[in-house]
């Protein structure tokens, strides 16, 4: 019986240290290959096109929903900065244009009347300015298509240029990404060796 068992019992091959090292090495190398392929695929034309479209949509949504631009444009301090220029044009209109267009009317208007016209005009401008700017910005947001502009500009950038900038400004991140992939592959290889050892 013992002779029978010795003849027909399956022969179990134990992996050598070289074989285990090869498995671990190729697992780590596979991790590096995966990281390399992943980075290469990031700069394909389809990825760039999708990125351009998505970036454009995000910017368009933020532009349309953002209130910061409206607040900046309707800020009273902005009108105060523009006020001297507006006053200069009002003075030119009352003293030069009005006299040229309505000379007879201008003769009956004294300095006090002109000043009252100017004050009334400036008060009305102060009231209308925020409303006009707000309506203009609302219309402008609907007409300006940032999604199309951004998408077109991104798609016009050569892939090679994007790749060069990416590798130039993300060297550390690329190194760590590849290192993590290699370490992950190394760990998976070691686990595979341990599993095979217990199976044998």
Buried (B, 14 or more C-beta within 10 A) or exposed (E): EEEEEEEEEEEEEEBEEEEBEBBBEEBBBBBBBBBEEEBEEEBEEEEBEEBBBBBBBEBBEEBEEEEEEBEEBBEEEBBEEEBEEBBEEBEEBBEEEBBEEEEEEBEEBEEEEBEEBBEEBBEEBBEEBBEEBEEEBEEEBEEEEBBEEBBEEBBEEEEEEBBEEBEEEEEEEBEEBBEEBBEBBBBBBBEBBEEBEEEE
